[in-house]
């Protein structure tokens, strides 16, 4: 007797899987349950996809075998087992090409792009996302176009090409409109908020936040609600309402901790930490970012770790702690090879400057002035930056040069670069 899978719940499917002696039916039941639960119970779905694949191999059903390989790949991706996910997606690609299953090929290309995105290899992610979009456009696959346009927008955010990112998120919204996917519009809308904040388009950002909030009132997605809180907090900071911003960030962090979602807790901690640092609450900011680093390490999320290492590099560099800055820059480069070599050279030069300044027994004020002289700043500019008179700066400069046994700025700079 045929079973209508659409009319039975997950518990009943579990019973059918255990009791069925027909391999083909067991495979169908396991596949159905795996597709239902792969986002909510990913580990169990992975087992079901693997069991289904073994049956497909036994029955010599190649197409089903690759369907289950693909299912395993998306579960492994969600479980942050990136290398295994990549290998399975790469196994699927030539098969989909051979049987001309372009929809599955587009999904596999997109999956590979997402693996590279998650591990911070953005040039490779961009390559595969573009290939995925080409297939989706050629085949008129609107869903594939929407998904990949959103992912391309995320890549361009990482590359700090915000205008390009915005255009892809708008393309994604248009495709969602064409498909009638109201819920699917939530993610590109949220991404548009981030881009508009970076572009300084605060009114537009506020309008997108309002739209997302109204749409989420029906779906009540707690992850999106948390994201809305953080985006409102960021907007408040940008328009000068810093105290209100911090109150909202603190509330978001408590909610993230309460839900037990470590990934979201990490993201909120990073955002809050960066906001605190911008407001000169540096110790609290560093403490929060270090907490985020611990969580990201536990999650094995390279994407989060690169972001954290980059923030810590910039923070320590601005504090003049160049050894710490260089340490975190090296950590970022170990994950993301595209990190700038010029940044490393700048940090090393900062470290050299710190050592150079310590050699001359200068006062803190004299160290400040010499540092600015080495940067090539004029006496007038130094006076303005340090709120001193030009005459005071000239007197300090005279004493500095006397200690260094030089007679001019050029000689001091030459001595520094001769280190």
ChimeraX attribute file (.defattr): number of C-alpha atoms within 10 A of each C-alpha:
attribute: neighborCount
match mode: 1-to-1
recipient: residues
	/A:1	3
	/A:2	5
	/A:3	10
	/A:4	7
	/A:5	14
	/A:6	7
	/A:7	7
	/A:8	10
	/A:9	10
	/A:10	15
	/A:11	10
	/A:12	13
	/A:13	17
	/A:14	14
	/A:15	11
	/A:16	16
	/A:17	21
	/A:18	11
	/A:19	10
	/A:20	13
	/A:21	10
	/A:22	9
	/A:23	15
	/A:24	14
	/A:25	15
	/A:26	21
	/A:27	21
	/A:28	15
	/A:29	24
	/A:30	24
	/A:31	23
	/A:32	18
	/A:33	22
	/A:34	27
	/A:35	15
	/A:36	13
	/A:37	15
	/A:38	20
	/A:39	14
	/A:40	9
	/A:41	12
	/A:42	20
	/A:43	17
	/A:44	14
	/A:45	24
	/A:46	24
	/A:47	15
	/A:48	24
	/A:49	27
	/A:50	19
	/A:51	16
	/A:52	26
	/A:53	25
	/A:54	14
	/A:55	17
	/A:56	21
	/A:57	14
	/A:58	12
	/A:59	13
	/A:60	11
	/A:61	12
	/A:62	14
	/A:63	14
	/A:64	19
	/A:65	22
	/A:66	22
	/A:67	18
	/A:68	23
	/A:69	22
	/A:70	25
	/A:71	24
	/A:72	27
	/A:73	28
	/A:74	28
	/A:75	24
	/A:76	21
	/A:77	20
	/A:78	16
	/A:79	16
	/A:80	18
	/A:81	16
	/A:82	21
	/A:83	14
	/A:84	14
	/A:85	24
	/A:86	21
	/A:87	12
	/A:88	20
	/A:89	25
	/A:90	16
	/A:91	14
	/A:92	20
	/A:93	21
	/A:94	12
	/A:95	16
	/A:96	18
	/A:97	12
	/A:98	9
	/A:99	9
	/A:100	11
	/A:101	12
	/A:102	19
	/A:103	17
	/A:104	19
	/A:105	22
	/A:106	27
	/A:107	23
	/A:108	25
	/A:109	25
	/A:110	24
	/A:111	25
	/A:112	29
	/A:113	28
	/A:114	26
	/A:115	27
	/A:116	22
	/A:117	23
	/A:118	18
	/A:119	21
	/A:120	25
	/A:121	20
	/A:122	23
	/A:123	14
	/A:124	16
	/A:125	25
	/A:126	22
	/A:127	15
	/A:128	23
	/A:129	28
	/A:130	19
	/A:131	17
	/A:132	27
	/A:133	24
	/A:134	16
	/A:135	20
	/A:136	23
	/A:137	13
	/A:138	10
	/A:139	14
	/A:140	12
	/A:141	16
	/A:142	18
	/A:143	18
	/A:144	24
	/A:145	24
	/A:146	27
	/A:147	23
	/A:148	31
	/A:149	26
	/A:150	25
	/A:151	25
	/A:152	27
	/A:153	28
	/A:154	25
	/A:155	25
	/A:156	19
	/A:157	19
	/A:158	16
	/A:159	13
	/A:160	13
	/A:161	14
	/A:162	22
	/A:163	15
	/A:164	17
	/A:165	25
	/A:166	26
	/A:167	16
	/A:168	23
	/A:169	28
	/A:170	20
	/A:171	19
	/A:172	29
	/A:173	25
	/A:174	15
	/A:175	22
	/A:176	22
	/A:177	14
	/A:178	12
	/A:179	13
	/A:180	11
	/A:181	13
	/A:182	11
	/A:183	13
	/A:184	18
	/A:185	22
	/A:186	21
	/A:187	16
	/A:188	27
	/A:189	23
	/A:190	21
	/A:191	20
	/A:192	25
	/A:193	27
	/A:194	21
	/A:195	25
	/A:196	20
	/A:197	19
	/A:198	16
	/A:199	13
	/A:200	13
	/A:201	13
	/A:202	17
	/A:203	12
	/A:204	14
	/A:205	24
	/A:206	18
	/A:207	13
	/A:208	21
	/A:209	24
	/A:210	14
	/A:211	14
	/A:212	22
	/A:213	18
	/A:214	12
	/A:215	16
	/A:216	17
	/A:217	10
	/A:218	9
	/A:219	11
	/A:220	12
	/A:221	11
	/A:222	13
	/A:223	12
	/A:224	17
	/A:225	17
	/A:226	19
	/A:227	17
	/A:228	20
	/A:229	21
	/A:230	24
	/A:231	23
	/A:232	20
	/A:233	25
	/A:234	23
	/A:235	24
	/A:236	19
	/A:237	18
	/A:238	16
	/A:239	11
	/A:240	10
	/A:241	13
	/A:242	18
	/A:243	12
	/A:244	13
	/A:245	24
	/A:246	19
	/A:247	11
	/A:248	19
	/A:249	25
	/A:250	17
	/A:251	14
	/A:252	24
	/A:253	21
	/A:254	12
	/A:255	17
	/A:256	22
	/A:257	15
	/A:258	11
	/A:259	12
	/A:260	10
	/A:261	12
	/A:262	17
	/A:263	17
	/A:264	19
	/A:265	23
	/A:266	26
	/A:267	22
	/A:268	27
	/A:269	26
	/A:270	24
	/A:271	20
	/A:272	26
	/A:273	26
	/A:274	21
	/A:275	22
	/A:276	20
	/A:277	16
	/A:278	13
	/A:279	12
	/A:280	10
	/A:281	13
	/A:282	18
	/A:283	11
	/A:284	14
	/A:285	24
	/A:286	20
	/A:287	13
	/A:288	20
	/A:289	25
	/A:290	18
	/A:291	16
	/A:292	25
	/A:293	23
	/A:294	13
	/A:295	20
	/A:296	22
	/A:297	12
	/A:298	11
	/A:299	16
	/A:300	16
	/A:301	19
	/A:302	20
	/A:303	19
	/A:304	23
	/A:305	25
	/A:306	24
	/A:307	17
	/A:308	23
	/A:309	23
	/A:310	19
	/A:311	21
	/A:312	25
	/A:313	26
	/A:314	19
	/A:315	21
	/A:316	20
	/A:317	19
	/A:318	13
	/A:319	11
	/A:320	16
	/A:321	17
	/A:322	24
	/A:323	18
	/A:324	18
	/A:325	27
	/A:326	24
	/A:327	16
	/A:328	21
	/A:329	24
	/A:330	18
	/A:331	17
	/A:332	26
	/A:333	17
	/A:334	12
	/A:335	17
	/A:336	18
	/A:337	13
	/A:338	13
	/A:339	16
	/A:340	12
	/A:341	12
	/A:342	9
	/A:343	14
	/A:344	18
	/A:345	12
	/A:346	14
	/A:347	26
	/A:348	16
	/A:349	14
	/A:350	21
	/A:351	19
	/A:352	16
	/A:353	20
	/A:354	17
	/A:355	12
	/A:356	16
	/A:357	18
	/A:358	11
	/A:359	9
	/A:360	14
	/A:361	12
	/A:362	16
	/A:363	13
	/A:364	10
	/A:365	12
	/A:366	18
	/A:367	20
	/A:368	14
	/A:369	23
	/A:370	24
	/A:371	18
	/A:372	16
	/A:373	19
	/A:374	16
	/A:375	10
	/A:376	13
	/A:377	14
	/A:378	11
	/A:379	19
	/A:380	14
	/A:381	14
	/A:382	21
	/A:383	18
	/A:384	11
	/A:385	11
	/A:386	12
	/A:387	9
	/A:388	13
	/A:389	13
	/A:390	16
	/A:391	12
	/A:392	12
	/A:393	18
	/A:394	15
	/A:395	10
	/A:396	18
	/A:397	20
	/A:398	14
	/A:399	13
	/A:400	22
	/A:401	17
	/A:402	12
	/A:403	12
	/A:404	15
	/A:405	11
	/A:406	15
	/A:407	13
	/A:408	13
	/A:409	15
	/A:410	13
	/A:411	13
	/A:412	19
	/A:413	16
	/A:414	12
	/A:415	13
	/A:416	14
	/A:417	12
	/A:418	7
	/A:419	9
